[in-house]
């Protein structure tokens, strides 16, 4: 049955007959907020023309009225009519029609992104972050699936911001199967206002990070990083890792932010995560990522107090606005919160990423469409109130950090007194970015969010990969020359992978996340490929990572927030990384503008690598995974990071062909002259 389904959606655009028109949206799934179109009358006509060009002239008259309706009603033409009426999920790789097995792996990853258990707003092709698209419309999805099904090893699929430009001849020996770009615009036009216009026109899209690169694996994709971040925040605050009886307060259960309650469960603390969307909160509760749901603020405070007193570990989803929570906590006589952050989608605060406390969720959705100016004013007022409450708690001893979602950047734009000093070569707000305080040094050691997907779809394959990864890490730890700071990371990662299965992290495809360094990634990849070759694993493995990684992203408000030589605003690293990955063995590569902190604020890239057990895959692993880490570590070393320098020096000792330009220490006489 599934083969029939997949053959059908891989056969191209269904034109004879056309699918039935969908006059109303599916009420069984959440939908992206309606967008207020700012197009001129001329641009509106252009948007409709752009959408119609996907279809033959004789079909267009049957589609024009509904495309006009979608644009005027929802602010974008999604082409709902062409959304397949199937169970969207990652089917086992052998069920996909293909001429090239790697292309089948990419189809599997795309369909996993659109699984309603995984995607935030699946009908609008939004995967996470409120506006992180995998495609701009459903015609693009169908065309891409068709192209991938007929692709050979002598072709490459080129993707322009969701649009499949087509299949092009290429060299069989060293070319990716797919090259993706998302949101790349001329720098002078890289603003949210321009993005809104270009997205409405159907000319670009916001790929976030792993949404537009087809590599999202649900909230598991960030849970290990969240676990590490909260652990290290606790170490900074309390001088130890033990979080028993400690309270962490944040917001967001919709997309990647849904990892927060699971991380709190694994850490044994009391996690309180506010979410304005009841649909999103229930989804995480039903998936087991959140242990309790509370709707009443008084009940929430009483529950926090009870858990603190009894040292009960739990994760609580509060269905309501986080500003109400912060203000109530600030007015309590005793301190009920120890650690705090925020994971609202503040890269997109005026179109559903942040809901102001003055309005209900439904009122907010209406206001952002009907009166966007008023909505923006309310967002700014709400964020100022949120910062004021956080300030009070901070003064009483709470540790607060920005989680790289542009929260503090938006707060500054809203007029909140949170600083933003650029004097040290990077931006420092009143509260630290988690990269500045925690993750930056871990990235500089070469550790980042490595991940893999078992293309067989078998849980038993995932269990085997966990065992293989454990064995590799133990082998690496047996090396007596490993520095203590690296050994500490290996210990943490070994504990993580040993407990991963029991933590029930899988949502969608049989996937796993594991922070790993260069040697770990290469050795794990080689061991996986060997297991595919010998039949220990029943199907291929797809390697990937979050773009939020050692080399993948240039962002002065997140990934490169601890680069203090002034180059935090430069994007050479992420662009060079994608170029280097593309000719070193990646199966597909992606380069995006925007992601995490907003359009025009970040450049990021990622890859996918298909492991089929071949000797060529071994070579790809050694070449590409090596570059994918050493590039970023070398850049961080040049900026003066001591961990990165240590990592580069070790790498040059192990590889005679590696010659990295190292920074020299500033002479004491020069330091005095510069008053440093």
Secondary structure, DSSP 8 states (H G I E B T S, - for coil): -HHHHHHHHTS---BTTB-----S--TTS-----------HHHHHHHHHHHHTTS-HHHHHHHHHHHHHHHHHHSS---GGGS--S--S---GGGS--SSHHHHHHHHHHHHHT-TTT-SBGGGTEEETTTEES-SSHHHHHHHHHHHHH--TTEEEEEETTEEEEEEE--TTT--SEEEEES---GGG-SHHHHHHHHHHTS----TTTTTTT---TTHHHHHHHHHHHHHHHHHHHSSS--TT-EEEEE--SSGGGHHHHHHHHHTSEEEEEES-HHHHHHHHHTTS-SEEE--HHHHHHHHHHHHHHT--EEEEEES-HHHHHHHHHHSSS---SEE---S-GGGIIIII---TTS-HHHHHHHHHH-HHHHHHHHHHHHHHHHHHHHHHHHTT-EE-B-SSSHHHHHHHTT-S-EEE-TTSS-EESS-BHIIIIIHHHHHTT-EEEEEEETT--HHHHHHHHHHHHHHHHHHHT-TT--HHHHHHHHHHHHHHHHTTTTT--SSSSEEEEEE-HHHHHHHHHHHHHHHHHTSSSS-EEEEE-SSSTTTEE-TTTTTTT--SSGGG--HHHHHHHHHHHTTT-SEEEEEE--SS-TTS-EEEEEEEEE-S-HHHHHHIIIIIHHHHHHHHHHHHHTT-HHHHHHHHHHHHH-TT----------HHHHHHTT-
